[in-house]
Amino acid sequence: MKIGNQALILTISRLANYSLMLLSPLVLVRLMPVADFGQYREFVLYGGILYSIASFQINESLLYFVPAHPNSPWRVVRTTVKLSAVSSLLVVAGLVALDLGTGGSLVGPYLLPLALYVPLMVNVDFWEFFFVSRRQPKMVIVYTALRLASRMLASITAAAVFQTVEAIIWSLVAMEALRFVLSTIWWRRLDRSAEEPEIPDALRAQVRFCTPTGLTSLLAIARRNLITVAVAKLMGPISLTYFTIGKYAEPVVITVRNSLTTVILPEMVRRQDRAPDASLALWKKATVVNAIILFPFVAIAIRYADPLVELAFGRPYLPAALLLQLHMIVVIRECFDFSPLLRSSGKTMGLVHAAVAGLVAGAIALYFMMPAWGLPGAMGAFVIASWVEAVMLAIDSCRVHKLSVRNLLPWWSLTRTALAAALASLTILDNFWTHTFGLVGILLAAVVYMIAFVGLILLMRVPEAFVLLSWVRKTGFRVAEQRGH
């Protein structure tokens, strides 16, 4: 399957899967008081941070090592499972020691469920990256859909039946335990590592690769979550709820961006030695495709933030609308994912430098902005941290690939895409849509905006727009053929 088809199928499947995950909070806010929902989000926040620390980019390293060792994929998997087990146990031990050492002030009543939840989530969870590296996006769809659907069903059922935060938390732990058992059985049945050639210094090579990327991940986690944790600890669960809703679009944005990154990284690794220019061209194409997909999302979200928040969560959550608008500046930054440029070349220390710069910038901005402006100030600090990190990544990418800033990005295509997004916004500036059609007007306005935007980027002859259109057509024909059979 070609790169475009893989990327499009993976993006659509992940968006469909994330729609399940995004549906869960929409239901839970109607089953729980605002404060209880904030406590549930606090557990999810801690679990997400610890999961990211424990995973340490180990599973993601399959995107590099499986293409690099095509004859020994299951040996790579076995090494990955061992590293994940060690990493998760170290993180849990550190969590217990720190929480007990601080008298329970670190995670408080969440210690026991987190100590079980995190290793169950991390271990034998390599499947998504393994299937992508083997060019099997359909298997990714199956695995992620089952996992997300089961989590959503468990949390909503627990909330409806027991109506307590504790019941929801333990339902998530139970579902991860079930996933771990089934995943282990599946892995044991498919494992062919004993029949594959050995990889010299496999463990050392993977540790050496994961160390800078894992450190980068830890720093990125600190950058992304320092502000959220500060809001939770200093402003309470209700403010955390508003802040979380303000970043509600983040999973969708990361899904779109990472779907392309996940697919192109193995291809960039394969091309890096024999055709470095082709590897760079592939990344540039993916960057513009990201912009074509995300720029309209930004315009519509900024214009209709208030009615969208009220429709999705209810009037009590309207203070989150301004935060959602501010977060759109971060969404624009997410179009520019420089990490594949560094990872495909094997020179990943630049990721660490950028993450440190983003973390420091975010902490300084938070110190001054949150006391002055509250939640909008906290989101502003988040915006500053994300853009500082992006600038540092761009600088290091130029250094590694010996490029000027002018040659790093496809400026002409990006400029035309941004201009098309801005001009298309003229169709939704007026209040006509919502005044005439109510909430349905938002959908109608979005459709009109997209028609105008697509027409403009095709009229301006943005090359990547025609590439994306070709991907859509080919994927549609492929799906139609499979249904016909």
Residue pairs with C-beta under 8 A, 6 or more apart in sequence:
1 9
1 135
1 137
2 474
3 263
3 264
3 267
3 282
4 467
4 468
4 470
4 471
4 474
4 475
5 471
5 474
5 475
5 478
6 132
6 135
6 137
6 263
7 259
7 260
7 263
7 264
7 286
7 289
7 471
8 471
8 472
8 475
9 137
9 138
9 141
9 475
10 132
10 137
10 140
10 259
10 262
10 263
11 255
11 256
11 259
11 260
13 137
13 140
13 141
13 144
13 145
14 140
14 144
14 255
14 258
14 259
15 252
15 255
15 256
16 141
16 145
17 141
17 144
17 145
17 148
17 149
18 148
18 251
18 252
18 255
20 145
20 148
20 149
20 152
21 148
21 151
21 152
21 251
22 248
22 251
22 252
23 152
24 151
24 152
24 155
24 156
25 37
25 248
25 313
26 312
26 313
27 156
27 159
28 37
28 40
28 155
28 156
28 159
28 168
29 37
29 313
29 314
29 317
30 314
31 156
31 159
31 160
31 163
32 40
32 159
32 163
32 165
34 237
34 238
34 241
34 316
34 317
35 237
35 238
36 165
37 237
37 241
38 232
38 236
38 237
38 238
38 239
38 240
38 241
39 165
39 237
40 165
40 168
40 169
41 237
41 240
41 241
41 244
42 110
42 232
42 237
42 240
43 110
43 113
43 114
43 165
43 169
45 225
45 228
45 229
45 232
45 240
45 244
46 107
46 110
46 114
47 114
47 117
47 118
47 121
47 172
48 225
49 221
49 225
49 229
50 91
50 95
50 114
50 118
51 118
51 121
51 122
52 217
52 218
52 221
53 91
53 217
53 218
53 221
54 84
54 87
54 88
54 90
54 91
54 92
54 118
54 119
54 122
55 84
55 87
55 88
55 122
55 125
55 217
56 83
56 87
56 210
56 214
56 217
56 218
57 210
57 213
57 214
57 216
57 217
58 80
58 83
58 84
58 87
58 206
58 210
58 214
59 80
59 84
59 125
59 126
59 128
59 129
60 129
60 213
61 80
61 129
61 206
61 209
61 210
61 213
62 76
62 77
62 80
62 126
62 129
62 130
62 133
63 129
63 132
63 133
63 262
63 265
63 266
63 269
64 209
64 265
64 266
64 269
64 343
65 76
65 205
65 206
65 209
66 73
66 76
66 130
66 133
66 134
66 266
67 133
67 266
67 269
67 270
68 269
69 75
69 76
69 199
71 196
71 197
72 193
72 196
72 197
72 198
72 199
73 130
73 133
73 134
73 196
74 190
74 191
74 192
74 193
74 196
75 193
75 196
75 197
75 198
75 199
75 202
76 199
76 202
76 206
77 126
77 130
77 187
77 191
77 193
78 191
78 193
79 199
79 202
79 203
79 206
80 126
80 206
81 123
81 124
81 126
81 187
82 203
83 203
83 206
83 207
83 210
84 122
84 123
84 124
84 125
84 126
85 119
85 123
87 122
88 118
88 119
88 122
88 123
89 119
91 118
92 115
92 118
92 119
95 106
95 107
95 111
95 114
95 115
95 118
96 111
96 115
98 106
99 105
99 106
99 107
99 108
99 111
104 111
107 114
110 169
113 169
113 170
113 173
116 173
116 177
117 169
117 172
117 173
117 176
120 173
120 176
120 177
120 179
120 180
121 176
123 180
124 180
124 183
124 184
124 187
125 183
127 139
127 140
127 143
127 183
128 140
128 143
128 144
129 262
131 137
131 139
131 140
131 143
132 140
132 262
132 263
132 266
133 266
137 263
147 179
150 175
150 178
150 179
151 172
151 175
154 171
154 172
154 174
154 175
155 168
155 171
155 172
157 171
158 167
158 168
158 170
158 171
159 167
159 168
161 167
162 168
199 205
209 346
209 348
212 348
212 349
212 351
212 352
213 343
213 348
213 351
215 352
215 355
216 339
216 348
216 351
216 352
216 354
216 355
218 355
219 352
219 355
219 356
219 358
219 359
220 355
220 358
220 389
222 355
222 359
223 355
223 358
223 359
223 362
223 385
223 386
223 389
224 382
226 359
226 362
226 363
226 366
227 362
227 366
227 370
227 378
227 379
227 381
227 382
227 385
228 240
228 243
228 244
228 247
230 366
230 370
230 378
231 239
231 240
231 243
231 370
231 375
231 378
232 239
232 240
234 370
235 374
235 375
239 375
241 317
241 320
242 317
242 319
242 320
242 323
242 375
243 320
243 323
243 375
243 378
243 379
245 309
245 313
245 317
245 320
245 323
245 324
246 320
246 322
246 323
246 324
246 326
246 327
246 375
246 379
247 323
247 327
247 382
248 312
248 320
248 324
249 297
249 301
249 324
249 327
249 328
249 331
250 327
250 330
252 297
253 294
253 297
253 331
253 334
254 334
256 290
256 293
256 294
257 290
257 294
257 334
257 335
257 337
258 337
260 286
260 289
260 290
260 337
261 286
261 337
261 339
261 340
264 282
264 283
264 286
264 340
265 340
265 343
265 344
267 279
267 282
268 279
268 282
268 283
268 340
268 344
269 344
271 278
271 279
271 282
272 279
272 344
272 345
276 401
279 344
280 341
280 401
280 403
283 340
283 341
284 409
284 410
285 410
285 464
285 467
286 337
286 340
287 335
287 336
287 337
287 409
287 410
287 414
288 410
288 413
288 414
288 417
288 462
288 463
288 464
289 464
289 467
289 468
290 334
290 335
290 336
290 337
291 335
291 414
291 417
291 418
292 417
292 457
292 462
292 464
292 465
292 468
294 331
294 332
294 334
294 335
295 332
295 335
295 417
295 418
295 420
295 421
295 453
296 421
296 424
296 449
296 450
296 453
297 331
298 328
298 331
298 332
298 421
299 421
299 422
299 424
299 425
299 428
299 449
300 428
300 445
300 446
300 449
301 308
301 324
301 325
301 328
301 331
302 325
302 328
303 425
303 428
303 429
303 445
304 428
304 434
304 442
304 445
305 321
305 322
305 324
305 325
306 318
306 321
307 434
307 439
307 442
308 321
308 324
308 442
309 317
309 318
309 320
309 321
309 324
310 317
310 318
310 321
311 439
311 442
313 320
319 375
322 376
323 375
323 376
323 379
326 376
326 379
326 380
326 383
327 379
327 382
327 383
329 383
329 387
330 382
330 383
330 386
333 386
333 387
333 390
334 386
336 390
336 394
336 409
338 354
338 390
338 393
338 394
338 396
338 397
339 351
339 393
341 397
341 400
341 401
342 348
342 350
342 351
342 393
342 396
342 397
342 400
343 351
345 400
345 401
347 400
350 392
350 393
350 396
350 397
350 399
350 400
351 393
353 392
353 396
354 389
354 390
354 392
354 393
354 396
355 389
357 388
357 389
357 392
358 385
358 386
358 388
358 389
358 392
359 385
361 384
361 385
361 388
361 389
362 381
362 382
362 384
362 385
362 388
365 380
365 381
365 384
365 385
366 377
366 378
366 381
369 377
369 378
369 380
369 381
370 377
370 378
370 381
371 377
373 380
394 405
394 408
394 409
397 403
397 408
398 404
398 405
398 408
401 408
410 464
413 462
413 463
413 464
416 457
416 460
416 462
417 457
417 462
417 465
419 456
419 460
420 453
420 456
420 457
420 460
420 462
421 453
423 452
423 456
424 449
424 450
424 452
424 453
424 456
425 449
426 452
427 445
427 448
427 449
427 452
428 445
428 446
428 448
428 449
432 441
433 441
433 442
433 444
433 445
433 448
434 441
434 442
434 445
435 441
437 444
454 465
457 465
458 465
458 466
458 469
